[in-house]
Amino acid sequence: MLKPEWIPLAYQDNAAQQQPIAAAASTKPKPSRVKTLQINKKKYPAPRPSK
């Protein structure tokens, strides 16, 4: 692992900004799998068989 002083300051700032976002995302309730599949079907309807 790299020592902290070797990491560029910009990278440290970026990581500090991303941590709260990741923490908030992990606490959000995940939609049920069935609901996700229904949304995907609406977005990408099954191709109709060609006659």
mmCIF entry with sequence, helices, sheets and N, C-alpha, C, O atoms, coordinates in Angstrom:
data_MODEL
# 
_entry.id   MODEL 
# 
_entity.id                         1 
_entity.type                       polymer 
_entity.pdbx_number_of_molecules   1 
# 
_entity_poly.entity_id                      1 
_entity_poly.type                           'polypeptide(L)' 
_entity_poly.nstd_linkage                   no 
_entity_poly.nstd_monomer                   no 
_entity_poly.pdbx_seq_one_letter_code       MLKPEWIPLAYQDNAAQQQPIAAAASTKPKPSRVKTLQINKKKYPAPRPSK 
_entity_poly.pdbx_seq_one_letter_code_can   MLKPEWIPLAYQDNAAQQQPIAAAASTKPKPSRVKTLQINKKKYPAPRPSK 
_entity_poly.pdbx_strand_id                 A 
# 
loop_
_entity_poly_seq.entity_id 
_entity_poly_seq.num 
_entity_poly_seq.mon_id 
_entity_poly_seq.hetero 
1 1  MET n 
1 2  LEU n 
1 3  LYS n 
1 4  PRO n 
1 5  GLU n 
1 6  TRP n 
1 7  ILE n 
1 8  PRO n 
1 9  LEU n 
1 10 ALA n 
1 11 TYR n 
1 12 GLN n 
1 13 ASP n 
1 14 ASN n 
1 15 ALA n 
1 16 ALA n 
1 17 GLN n 
1 18 GLN n 
1 19 GLN n 
1 20 PRO n 
1 21 ILE n 
1 22 ALA n 
1 23 ALA n 
1 24 ALA n 
1 25 ALA n 
1 26 SER n 
1 27 THR n 
1 28 LYS n 
1 29 PRO n 
1 30 LYS n 
1 31 PRO n 
1 32 SER n 
1 33 ARG n 
1 34 VAL n 
1 35 LYS n 
1 36 THR n 
1 37 LEU n 
1 38 GLN n 
1 39 ILE n 
1 40 ASN n 
1 41 LYS n 
1 42 LYS n 
1 43 LYS n 
1 44 TYR n 
1 45 PRO n 
1 46 ALA n 
1 47 PRO n 
1 48 ARG n 
1 49 PRO n 
1 50 SER n 
1 51 LYS n 
# 
_struct_asym.id          A 
_struct_asym.entity_id   1 
# 
loop_
_struct_conf.conf_type_id 
_struct_conf.id 
_struct_conf.pdbx_PDB_helix_id 
_struct_conf.beg_label_comp_id 
_struct_conf.beg_label_asym_id 
_struct_conf.beg_label_seq_id 
_struct_conf.pdbx_beg_PDB_ins_code 
_struct_conf.end_label_comp_id 
_struct_conf.end_label_asym_id 
_struct_conf.end_label_seq_id 
_struct_conf.pdbx_end_PDB_ins_code 
_struct_conf.beg_auth_comp_id 
_struct_conf.beg_auth_asym_id 
_struct_conf.beg_auth_seq_id 
_struct_conf.end_auth_comp_id 
_struct_conf.end_auth_asym_id 
_struct_conf.end_auth_seq_id 
_struct_conf.pdbx_PDB_helix_class 
_struct_conf.details 
_struct_conf.pdbx_PDB_helix_length 
HELX_P HELX_P1 AA1 PRO A 4  ? TRP A 6  ? PRO A 4  TRP A 6  5 ? 3  
HELX_P HELX_P2 AA2 LEU A 9  ? THR A 27 ? LEU A 9  THR A 27 1 ? 19 
HELX_P HELX_P3 AA3 ARG A 33 ? LYS A 43 ? ARG A 33 LYS A 43 1 ? 11 
# 
_struct_conf_type.id          HELX_P 
_struct_conf_type.criteria    ? 
_struct_conf_type.reference   ? 
# 
loop_
_atom_site.group_PDB 
_atom_site.id 
_atom_site.type_symbol 
_atom_site.label_atom_id 
_atom_site.label_alt_id 
_atom_site.label_comp_id 
_atom_site.label_asym_id 
_atom_site.label_entity_id 
_atom_site.label_seq_id 
_atom_site.pdbx_PDB_ins_code 
_atom_site.Cartn_x 
_atom_site.Cartn_y 
_atom_site.Cartn_z 
_atom_site.occupancy 
_atom_site.B_iso_or_equiv 
_atom_site.pdbx_formal_charge 
_atom_site.auth_seq_id 
_atom_site.auth_comp_id 
_atom_site.auth_asym_id 
_atom_site.auth_atom_id 
_atom_site.pdbx_PDB_model_num 
ATOM 1   N N  . MET A 1 1  ? 0.850   -1.206  0.000   1.00 0.00 ? 1  MET A N  1 
ATOM 2   C CA . MET A 1 1  ? 0.000   0.000   0.000   1.00 0.00 ? 1  MET A CA 1 
ATOM 3   C C  . MET A 1 1  ? 0.881   1.249   0.000   1.00 0.00 ? 1  MET A C  1 
ATOM 4   O O  . MET A 1 1  ? 1.905   1.303   0.680   1.00 0.00 ? 1  MET A O  1 
ATOM 5   N N  . LEU A 1 2  ? 0.469   2.233   -0.763  1.00 0.00 ? 2  LEU A N  1 
ATOM 6   C CA . LEU A 1 2  ? 1.257   3.462   -0.822  1.00 0.00 ? 2  LEU A CA 1 
ATOM 7   C C  . LEU A 1 2  ? 1.104   4.246   0.466   1.00 0.00 ? 2  LEU A C  1 
ATOM 8   O O  . LEU A 1 2  ? 0.048   4.222   1.099   1.00 0.00 ? 2  LEU A O  1 
ATOM 9   N N  . LYS A 1 3  ? 2.151   4.934   0.845   1.00 0.00 ? 3  LYS A N  1 
ATOM 10  C CA . LYS A 1 3  ? 2.064   5.785   2.034   1.00 0.00 ? 3  LYS A CA 1 
ATOM 11  C C  . LYS A 1 3  ? 1.203   7.003   1.722   1.00 0.00 ? 3  LYS A C  1 
ATOM 12  O O  . LYS A 1 3  ? 1.211   7.486   0.589   1.00 0.00 ? 3  LYS A O  1 
ATOM 13  N N  . PRO A 1 4  ? 0.463   7.507   2.702   1.00 0.00 ? 4  PRO A N  1 
ATOM 14  C CA . PRO A 1 4  ? -0.455  8.630   2.445   1.00 0.00 ? 4  PRO A CA 1 
ATOM 15  C C  . PRO A 1 4  ? 0.232   9.829   1.815   1.00 0.00 ? 4  PRO A C  1 
ATOM 16  O O  . PRO A 1 4  ? -0.356  10.494  0.962   1.00 0.00 ? 4  PRO A O  1 
ATOM 17  N N  . GLU A 1 5  ? 1.473   10.122  2.218   1.00 0.00 ? 5  GLU A N  1 
ATOM 18  C CA . GLU A 1 5  ? 2.122   11.329  1.685   1.00 0.00 ? 5  GLU A CA 1 
ATOM 19  C C  . GLU A 1 5  ? 2.447   11.185  0.200   1.00 0.00 ? 5  GLU A C  1 
ATOM 20  O O  . GLU A 1 5  ? 2.710   12.183  -0.472  1.00 0.00 ? 5  GLU A O  1 
ATOM 21  N N  . TRP A 1 6  ? 2.432   9.955   -0.322  1.00 0.00 ? 6  TRP A N  1 
ATOM 22  C CA . TRP A 1 6  ? 2.701   9.769   -1.749  1.00 0.00 ? 6  TRP A CA 1 
ATOM 23  C C  . TRP A 1 6  ? 1.454   10.033  -2.594  1.00 0.00 ? 6  TRP A C  1 
ATOM 24  O O  . TRP A 1 6  ? 1.551   10.296  -3.793  1.00 0.00 ? 6  TRP A O  1 
ATOM 25  N N  . ILE A 1 7  ? 0.296   9.962   -1.965  1.00 0.00 ? 7  ILE A N  1 
ATOM 26  C CA . ILE A 1 7  ? -0.942  10.151  -2.723  1.00 0.00 ? 7  ILE A CA 1 
ATOM 27  C C  . ILE A 1 7  ? -1.127  11.643  -3.014  1.00 0.00 ? 7  ILE A C  1 
ATOM 28  O O  . ILE A 1 7  ? -0.995  12.466  -2.109  1.00 0.00 ? 7  ILE A O  1 
ATOM 29  N N  . PRO A 1 8  ? -1.429  11.997  -4.257  1.00 0.00 ? 8  PRO A N  1 
ATOM 30  C CA . PRO A 1 8  ? -1.632  13.415  -4.599  1.00 0.00 ? 8  PRO A CA 1 
ATOM 31  C C  . PRO A 1 8  ? -2.778  14.011  -3.785  1.00 0.00 ? 8  PRO A C  1 
ATOM 32  O O  . PRO A 1 8  ? -3.733  13.319  -3.429  1.00 0.00 ? 8  PRO A O  1 
ATOM 33  N N  . LEU A 1 9  ? -2.664  15.308  -3.499  1.00 0.00 ? 9  LEU A N  1 
ATOM 34  C CA . LEU A 1 9  ? -3.700  15.962  -2.695  1.00 0.00 ? 9  LEU A CA 1 
ATOM 35  C C  . LEU A 1 9  ? -5.052  15.908  -3.398  1.00 0.00 ? 9  LEU A C  1 
ATOM 36  O O  . LEU A 1 9  ? -6.084  15.737  -2.748  1.00 0.00 ? 9  LEU A O  1 
ATOM 37  N N  . ALA A 1 10 ? -5.052  16.052  -4.712  1.00 0.00 ? 10 ALA A N  1 
ATOM 38  C CA . ALA A 1 10 ? -6.316  16.035  -5.443  1.00 0.00 ? 10 ALA A CA 1 
ATOM 39  C C  . ALA A 1 10 ? -7.030  14.700  -5.242  1.00 0.00 ? 10 ALA A C  1 
ATOM 40  O O  . ALA A 1 10 ? -8.253  14.651  -5.115  1.00 0.00 ? 10 ALA A O  1 
ATOM 41  N N  . TYR A 1 11 ? -6.251  13.620  -5.215  1.00 0.00 ? 11 TYR A N  1 
ATOM 42  C CA . TYR A 1 11 ? -6.862  12.303  -5.025  1.00 0.00 ? 11 TYR A CA 1 
ATOM 43  C C  . TYR A 1 11 ? -7.467  12.209  -3.632  1.00 0.00 ? 11 TYR A C  1 
ATOM 44  O O  . TYR A 1 11 ? -8.558  11.666  -3.463  1.00 0.00 ? 11 TYR A O  1 
ATOM 45  N N  . GLN A 1 12 ? -6.760  12.737  -2.629  1.00 0.00 ? 12 GLN A N  1 
ATOM 46  C CA . GLN A 1 12 ? -7.287  12.699  -1.262  1.00 0.00 ? 12 GLN A CA 1 
ATOM 47  C C  . GLN A 1 12 ? -8.581  13.500  -1.163  1.00 0.00 ? 12 GLN A C  1 
ATOM 48  O O  . GLN A 1 12 ? -9.540  13.062  -0.528  1.00 0.00 ? 12 GLN A O  1 
ATOM 49  N N  . ASP A 1 13 ? -8.608  14.684  -1.798  1.00 0.00 ? 13 ASP A N  1 
ATOM 50  C CA . ASP A 1 13 ? -9.824  15.500  -1.755  1.00 0.00 ? 13 ASP A CA 1 
ATOM 51  C C  . ASP A 1 13 ? -10.980 14.762  -2.425  1.00 0.00 ? 13 ASP A C  1 
ATOM 52  O O  . ASP A 1 13 ? -12.107 14.770  -1.930  1.00 0.00 ? 13 ASP A O  1 
ATOM 53  N N  . ASN A 1 14 ? -10.684 14.126  -3.552  1.00 0.00 ? 14 ASN A N  1 
ATOM 54  C CA . ASN A 1 14 ? -11.723 13.413  -4.290  1.00 0.00 ? 14 ASN A CA 1 
ATOM 55  C C  . ASN A 1 14 ? -12.290 12.291  -3.436  1.00 0.00 ? 14 ASN A C  1 
ATOM 56  O O  . ASN A 1 14 ? -13.507 12.111  -3.382  1.00 0.00 ? 14 ASN A O  1 
ATOM 57  N N  . ALA A 1 15 ? -11.424 11.532  -2.766  1.00 0.00 ? 15 ALA A N  1 
ATOM 58  C CA . ALA A 1 15 ? -11.879 10.425  -1.930  1.00 0.00 ? 15 ALA A CA 1 
ATOM 59  C C  . ALA A 1 15 ? -12.726 10.956  -0.778  1.00 0.00 ? 15 ALA A C  1 
ATOM 60  O O  . ALA A 1 15 ? -13.727 10.343  -0.406  1.00 0.00 ? 15 ALA A O  1 
ATOM 61  N N  . ALA A 1 16 ? -12.329 12.093  -0.215  1.00 0.00 ? 16 ALA A N  1 
ATOM 62  C CA . ALA A 1 16 ? -13.090 12.661  0.899   1.00 0.00 ? 16 ALA A CA 1 
ATOM 63  C C  . ALA A 1 16 ? -14.485 13.080  0.450   1.00 0.00 ? 16 ALA A C  1 
ATOM 64  O O  . ALA A 1 16 ? -15.440 12.993  1.222   1.00 0.00 ? 16 ALA A O  1 
ATOM 65  N N  . GLN A 1 17 ? -14.604 13.536  -0.804  1.00 0.00 ? 17 GLN A N  1 
ATOM 66  C CA . GLN A 1 17 ? -15.911 13.952  -1.315  1.00 0.00 ? 17 GLN A CA 1 
ATOM 67  C C  . GLN A 1 17 ? -16.780 12.732  -1.637  1.00 0.00 ? 17 GLN A C  1 
ATOM 68  O O  . GLN A 1 17 ? -18.001 12.784  -1.489  1.00 0.00 ? 17 GLN A O  1 
ATOM 69  N N  . GLN A 1 18 ? -16.155 11.642  -2.075  1.00 0.00 ? 18 GLN A N  1 
ATOM 70  C CA . GLN A 1 18 ? -16.936 10.482  -2.496  1.00 0.00 ? 18 GLN A CA 1 
ATOM 71  C C  . GLN A 1 18 ? -17.436 9.650   -1.315  1.00 0.00 ? 18 GLN A C  1 
ATOM 72  O O  . GLN A 1 18 ? -18.466 8.985   -1.427  1.00 0.00 ? 18 GLN A O  1 
ATOM 73  N N  . GLN A 1 19 ? -16.729 9.676   -0.188  1.00 0.00 ? 19 GLN A N  1 
ATOM 74  C CA . GLN A 1 19 ? -17.117 8.828   0.939   1.00 0.00 ? 19 GLN A CA 1 
ATOM 75  C C  . GLN A 1 19 ? -18.549 9.079   1.422   1.00 0.00 ? 19 GLN A C  1 
ATOM 76  O O  . GLN A 1 19 ? -19.288 8.111   1.600   1.00 0.00 ? 19 GLN A O  1 
ATOM 77  N N  . PRO A 1 20 ? -18.978 10.326  1.642   1.00 0.00 ? 20 PRO A N  1 
ATOM 78  C CA . PRO A 1 20 ? -20.358 10.540  2.108   1.00 0.00 ? 20 PRO A CA 1 
ATOM 79  C C  . PRO A 1 20 ? -21.378 10.022  1.097   1.00 0.00 ? 20 PRO A C  1 
ATOM 80  O O  . PRO A 1 20 ? -22.419 9.488   1.479   1.00 0.00 ? 20 PRO A O  1 
ATOM 81  N N  . ILE A 1 21 ? -21.078 10.180  -0.200  1.00 0.00 ? 21 ILE A N  1 
ATOM 82  C CA . ILE A 1 21 ? -21.999 9.715   -1.239  1.00 0.00 ? 21 ILE A CA 1 
ATOM 83  C C  . ILE A 1 21 ? -22.136 8.194   -1.167  1.00 0.00 ? 21 ILE A C  1 
ATOM 84  O O  . ILE A 1 21 ? -23.242 7.659   -1.238  1.00 0.00 ? 21 ILE A O  1 
ATOM 85  N N  . ALA A 1 22 ? -21.012 7.510   -1.028  1.00 0.00 ? 22 ALA A N  1 
ATOM 86  C CA . ALA A 1 22 ? -21.040 6.048   -0.959  1.00 0.00 ? 22 ALA A CA 1 
ATOM 87  C C  . ALA A 1 22 ? -21.791 5.597   0.290   1.00 0.00 ? 22 ALA A C  1 
ATOM 88  O O  . ALA A 1 22 ? -22.544 4.624   0.248   1.00 0.00 ? 22 ALA A O  1 
ATOM 89  N N  . ALA A 1 23 ? -21.587 6.302   1.395   1.00 0.00 ? 23 ALA A N  1 
ATOM 90  C CA . ALA A 1 23 ? -22.273 5.932   2.635   1.00 0.00 ? 23 ALA A CA 1 
ATOM 91  C C  . ALA A 1 23 ? -23.777 6.123   2.485   1.00 0.00 ? 23 ALA A C  1 
ATOM 92  O O  . ALA A 1 23 ? -24.561 5.298   2.954   1.00 0.00 ? 23 ALA A O  1 
ATOM 93  N N  . ALA A 1 24 ? -24.179 7.212   1.831   1.00 0.00 ? 24 ALA A N  1 
ATOM 94  C CA . ALA A 1 24 ? -25.610 7.466   1.653   1.00 0.00 ? 24 ALA A CA 1 
ATOM 95  C C  . ALA A 1 24 ? -26.221 6.425   0.717   1.00 0.00 ? 24 ALA A C  1 
ATOM 96  O O  . ALA A 1 24 ? -27.347 5.975   0.934   1.00 0.00 ? 24 ALA A O  1 
ATOM 97  N N  . ALA A 1 25 ? -25.481 6.044   -0.321  1.00 0.00 ? 25 ALA A N  1 
ATOM 98  C CA . ALA A 1 25 ? -26.007 5.072   -1.280  1.00 0.00 ? 25 ALA A CA 1 
ATOM 99  C C  . ALA A 1 25 ? -26.194 3.708   -0.627  1.00 0.00 ? 25 ALA A C  1 
ATOM 100 O O  . ALA A 1 25 ? -27.142 2.989   -0.942  1.00 0.00 ? 25 ALA A O  1 
ATOM 101 N N  . SER A 1 26 ? -25.283 3.352   0.289   1.00 0.00 ? 26 SER A N  1 
ATOM 102 C CA . SER A 1 26 ? -25.364 2.033   0.905   1.00 0.00 ? 26 SER A CA 1 
ATOM 103 C C  . SER A 1 26 ? -26.555 1.945   1.862   1.00 0.00 ? 26 SER A C  1 
ATOM 104 O O  . SER A 1 26 ? -27.038 0.848   2.140   1.00 0.00 ? 26 SER A O  1 
ATOM 105 N N  . THR A 1 27 ? -27.035 3.082   2.367   1.00 0.00 ? 27 THR A N  1 
ATOM 106 C CA . THR A 1 27 ? -28.146 3.053   3.324   1.00 0.00 ? 27 THR A CA 1 
ATOM 107 C C  . THR A 1 27 ? -29.498 3.108   2.628   1.00 0.00 ? 27 THR A C  1 
ATOM 108 O O  . THR A 1 27 ? -30.526 2.857   3.257   1.00 0.00 ? 27 THR A O  1 
ATOM 109 N N  . LYS A 1 28 ? -29.511 3.432   1.345   1.00 0.00 ? 28 LYS A N  1 
ATOM 110 C CA . LYS A 1 28 ? -30.793 3.486   0.631   1.00 0.00 ? 28 LYS A CA 1 
ATOM 111 C C  . LYS A 1 28 ? -31.395 2.085   0.547   1.00 0.00 ? 28 LYS A C  1 
ATOM 112 O O  . LYS A 1 28 ? -30.667 1.119   0.318   1.00 0.00 ? 28 LYS A O  1 
ATOM 113 N N  . PRO A 1 29 ? -32.707 1.959   0.727   1.00 0.00 ? 29 PRO A N  1 
ATOM 114 C CA . PRO A 1 29 ? -33.325 0.650   0.564   1.00 0.00 ? 29 PRO A CA 1 
ATOM 115 C C  . PRO A 1 29 ? -33.264 0.221   -0.899  1.00 0.00 ? 29 PRO A C  1 
ATOM 116 O O  . PRO A 1 29 ? -33.609 0.993   -1.794  1.00 0.00 ? 29 PRO A O  1 
ATOM 117 N N  . LYS A 1 30 ? -32.830 -0.999  -1.133  1.00 0.00 ? 30 LYS A N  1 
ATOM 118 C CA . LYS A 1 30 ? -32.717 -1.467  -2.513  1.00 0.00 ? 30 LYS A CA 1 
ATOM 119 C C  . LYS A 1 30 ? -34.099 -1.888  -3.030  1.00 0.00 ? 30 LYS A C  1 
ATOM 120 O O  . LYS A 1 30 ? -34.845 -2.545  -2.304  1.00 0.00 ? 30 LYS A O  1 
ATOM 121 N N  . PRO A 1 31 ? -34.452 -1.522  -4.268  1.00 0.00 ? 31 PRO A N  1 
ATOM 122 C CA . PRO A 1 31 ? -35.733 -1.953  -4.818  1.00 0.00 ? 31 PRO A CA 1 
ATOM 123 C C  . PRO A 1 31 ? -35.750 -3.467  -4.977  1.00 0.00 ? 31 PRO A C  1 
ATOM 124 O O  . PRO A 1 31 ? -34.715 -4.094  -5.203  1.00 0.00 ? 31 PRO A O  1 
ATOM 125 N N  . SER A 1 32 ? -36.915 -4.029  -4.858  1.00 0.00 ? 32 SER A N  1 
ATOM 126 C CA . SER A 1 32 ? -37.015 -5.486  -4.988  1.00 0.00 ? 32 SER A CA 1 
ATOM 127 C C  . SER A 1 32 ? -36.622 -5.906  -6.390  1.00 0.00 ? 32 SER A C  1 
ATOM 128 O O  . SER A 1 32 ? -36.755 -5.139  -7.343  1.00 0.00 ? 32 SER A O  1 
ATOM 129 N N  . ARG A 1 33 ? -36.142 -7.123  -6.505  1.00 0.00 ? 33 ARG A N  1 
ATOM 130 C CA . ARG A 1 33 ? -35.662 -7.613  -7.796  1.00 0.00 ? 33 ARG A CA 1 
ATOM 131 C C  . ARG A 1 33 ? -36.796 -7.657  -8.812  1.00 0.00 ? 33 ARG A C  1 
ATOM 132 O O  . ARG A 1 33 ? -36.582 -7.375  -9.991  1.00 0.00 ? 33 ARG A O  1 
ATOM 133 N N  . VAL A 1 34 ? -37.984 -8.004  -8.374  1.00 0.00 ? 34 VAL A N  1 
ATOM 134 C CA . VAL A 1 34 ? -39.117 -8.086  -9.305  1.00 0.00 ? 34 VAL A CA 1 
ATOM 135 C C  . VAL A 1 34 ? -39.390 -6.719  -9.922  1.00 0.00 ? 34 VAL A C  1 
ATOM 136 O O  . VAL A 1 34 ? -39.619 -6.600  -11.125 1.00 0.00 ? 34 VAL A O  1 
ATOM 137 N N  . LYS A 1 35 ? -39.362 -5.691  -9.076  1.00 0.00 ? 35 LYS A N  1 
ATOM 138 C CA . LYS A 1 35 ? -39.617 -4.334  -9.567  1.00 0.00 ? 35 LYS A CA 1 
ATOM 139 C C  . LYS A 1 35 ? -38.567 -3.941  -10.597 1.00 0.00 ? 35 LYS A C  1 
ATOM 140 O O  . LYS A 1 35 ? -38.893 -3.344  -11.623 1.00 0.00 ? 35 LYS A O  1 
ATOM 141 N N  . THR A 1 36 ? -37.308 -4.275  -10.327 1.00 0.00 ? 36 THR A N  1 
ATOM 142 C CA . THR A 1 36 ? -36.229 -3.947  -11.260 1.00 0.00 ? 36 THR A CA 1 
ATOM 143 C C  . THR A 1 36 ? -36.449 -4.638  -12.596 1.00 0.00 ? 36 THR A C  1 
ATOM 144 O O  . THR A 1 36 ? -36.246 -4.042  -13.654 1.00 0.00 ? 36 THR A O  1 
ATOM 145 N N  . LEU A 1 37 ? -36.867 -5.906  -12.541 1.00 0.00 ? 37 LEU A N  1 
ATOM 146 C CA . LEU A 1 37 ? -37.090 -6.646  -13.786 1.00 0.00 ? 37 LEU A CA 1 
ATOM 147 C C  . LEU A 1 37 ? -38.236 -6.016  -14.569 1.00 0.00 ? 37 LEU A C  1 
ATOM 148 O O  . LEU A 1 37 ? -38.178 -5.936  -15.796 1.00 0.00 ? 37 LEU A O  1 
ATOM 149 N N  . GLN A 1 38 ? -39.279 -5.568  -13.868 1.00 0.00 ? 38 GLN A N  1 
ATOM 150 C CA . GLN A 1 38 ? -40.403 -4.939  -14.563 1.00 0.00 ? 38 GLN A CA 1 
ATOM 151 C C  . GLN A 1 38 ? -39.968 -3.657  -15.255 1.00 0.00 ? 38 GLN A C  1 
ATOM 152 O O  . GLN A 1 38 ? -40.381 -3.373  -16.380 1.00 0.00 ? 38 GLN A O  1 
ATOM 153 N N  . ILE A 1 39 ? -39.124 -2.880  -14.564 1.00 0.00 ? 39 ILE A N  1 
ATOM 154 C CA . ILE A 1 39 ? -38.625 -1.630  -15.160 1.00 0.00 ? 39 ILE A CA 1 
ATOM 155 C C  . ILE A 1 39 ? -37.789 -1.953  -16.392 1.00 0.00 ? 39 ILE A C  1 
ATOM 156 O O  . ILE A 1 39 ? -37.905 -1.275  -17.413 1.00 0.00 ? 39 ILE A O  1 
ATOM 157 N N  . ASN A 1 40 ? -36.943 -2.988  -16.305 1.00 0.00 ? 40 ASN A N  1 
ATOM 158 C CA . ASN A 1 40 ? -36.100 -3.351  -17.439 1.00 0.00 ? 40 ASN A CA 1 
ATOM 159 C C  . ASN A 1 40 ? -36.948 -3.797  -18.620 1.00 0.00 ? 40 ASN A C  1 
ATOM 160 O O  . ASN A 1 40 ? -36.606 -3.518  -19.769 1.00 0.00 ? 40 ASN A O  1 
ATOM 161 N N  . LYS A 1 41 ? -38.056 -4.491  -18.347 1.00 0.00 ? 41 LYS A N  1 
ATOM 162 C CA . LYS A 1 41 ? -38.927 -4.931  -19.447 1.00 0.00 ? 41 LYS A CA 1 
ATOM 163 C C  . LYS A 1 41 ? -39.545 -3.733  -20.144 1.00 0.00 ? 41 LYS A C  1 
ATOM 164 O O  . LYS A 1 41 ? -39.703 -3.736  -21.365 1.00 0.00 ? 41 LYS A O  1 
ATOM 165 N N  . LYS A 1 42 ? -39.901 -2.690  -19.363 1.00 0.00 ? 42 LYS A N  1 
ATOM 166 C CA . LYS A 1 42 ? -40.469 -1.491  -19.981 1.00 0.00 ? 42 LYS A CA 1 
ATOM 167 C C  . LYS A 1 42 ? -39.433 -0.788  -20.835 1.00 0.00 ? 42 LYS A C  1 
ATOM 168 O O  . LYS A 1 42 ? -39.726 -0.343  -21.944 1.00 0.00 ? 42 LYS A O  1 
ATOM 169 N N  . LYS A 1 43 ? -38.206 -0.688  -20.305 1.00 0.00 ? 43 LYS A N  1 
ATOM 170 C CA . LYS A 1 43 ? -37.140 -0.004  -21.056 1.00 0.00 ? 43 LYS A CA 1 
ATOM 171 C C  . LYS A 1 43 ? -36.757 -0.798  -22.298 1.00 0.00 ? 43 LYS A C  1 
ATOM 172 O O  . LYS A 1 43 ? -36.597 -0.242  -23.385 1.00 0.00 ? 43 LYS A O  1 
ATOM 173 N N  . TYR A 1 44 ? -36.610 -2.129  -22.114 1.00 0.00 ? 44 TYR A N  1 
ATOM 174 C CA . TYR A 1 44 ? -36.148 -2.961  -23.221 1.00 0.00 ? 44 TYR A CA 1 
ATOM 175 C C  . TYR A 1 44 ? -37.171 -4.065  -23.469 1.00 0.00 ? 44 TYR A C  1 
ATOM 176 O O  . TYR A 1 44 ? -37.013 -5.178  -22.969 1.00 0.00 ? 44 TYR A O  1 
ATOM 177 N N  . PRO A 1 45 ? -38.226 -3.765  -24.245 1.00 0.00 ? 45 PRO A N  1 
ATOM 178 C CA . PRO A 1 45 ? -39.224 -4.794  -24.514 1.00 0.00 ? 45 PRO A CA 1 
ATOM 179 C C  . PRO A 1 45 ? -38.615 -5.940  -25.314 1.00 0.00 ? 45 PRO A C  1 
ATOM 180 O O  . PRO A 1 45 ? -37.691 -5.736  -26.102 1.00 0.00 ? 45 PRO A O  1 
ATOM 181 N N  . ALA A 1 46 ? -39.137 -7.140  -25.106 1.00 0.00 ? 46 ALA A N  1 
ATOM 182 C CA . ALA A 1 46 ? -38.607 -8.299  -25.824 1.00 0.00 ? 46 ALA A CA 1 
ATOM 183 C C  . ALA A 1 46 ? -38.858 -8.123  -27.317 1.00 0.00 ? 46 ALA A C  1 
ATOM 184 O O  . ALA A 1 46 ? -39.935 -7.670  -27.706 1.00 0.00 ? 46 ALA A O  1 
ATOM 185 N N  . PRO A 1 47 ? -37.889 -8.469  -28.159 1.00 0.00 ? 47 PRO A N  1 
ATOM 186 C CA . PRO A 1 47 ? -38.085 -8.339  -29.610 1.00 0.00 ? 47 PRO A CA 1 
ATOM 187 C C  . PRO A 1 47 ? -39.187 -9.270  -30.090 1.00 0.00 ? 47 PRO A C  1 
ATOM 188 O O  . PRO A 1 47 ? -39.248 -10.435 -29.697 1.00 0.00 ? 47 PRO A O  1 
ATOM 189 N N  . ARG A 1 48 ? -40.055 -8.744  -30.941 1.00 0.00 ? 48 ARG A N  1 
ATOM 190 C CA . ARG A 1 48 ? -41.135 -9.579  -31.451 1.00 0.00 ? 48 ARG A CA 1 
ATOM 191 C C  . ARG A 1 48 ? -40.585 -10.552 -32.483 1.00 0.00 ? 48 ARG A C  1 
ATOM 192 O O  . ARG A 1 48 ? -39.739 -10.179 -33.295 1.00 0.00 ? 48 ARG A O  1 
ATOM 193 N N  . PRO A 1 49 ? -41.055 -11.791 -32.462 1.00 0.00 ? 49 PRO A N  1 
ATOM 194 C CA . PRO A 1 49 ? -40.572 -12.767 -33.453 1.00 0.00 ? 49 PRO A CA 1 
ATOM 195 C C  . PRO A 1 49 ? -41.008 -12.358 -34.862 1.00 0.00 ? 49 PRO A C  1 
ATOM 196 O O  . PRO A 1 49 ? -42.171 -12.025 -35.088 1.00 0.00 ? 49 PRO A O  1 
ATOM 197 N N  . SER A 1 50 ? -40.074 -12.386 -35.794 1.00 0.00 ? 50 SER A N  1 
ATOM 198 C CA . SER A 1 50 ? -40.410 -12.008 -37.170 1.00 0.00 ? 50 SER A CA 1 
ATOM 199 C C  . SER A 1 50 ? -41.143 -13.156 -37.845 1.00 0.00 ? 50 SER A C  1 
ATOM 200 O O  . SER A 1 50 ? -40.793 -14.325 -37.686 1.00 0.00 ? 50 SER A O  1 
ATOM 201 N N  . LYS A 1 51 ? -42.171 -12.789 -38.605 1.00 0.00 ? 51 LYS A N  1 
ATOM 202 C CA . LYS A 1 51 ? -42.966 -13.838 -39.262 1.00 0.00 ? 51 LYS A CA 1 
ATOM 203 C C  . LYS A 1 51 ? -42.295 -14.279 -40.567 1.00 0.00 ? 51 LYS A C  1 
ATOM 204 O O  . LYS A 1 51 ? -42.812 -15.153 -41.263 1.00 0.00 ? 51 LYS A O  1 
# 
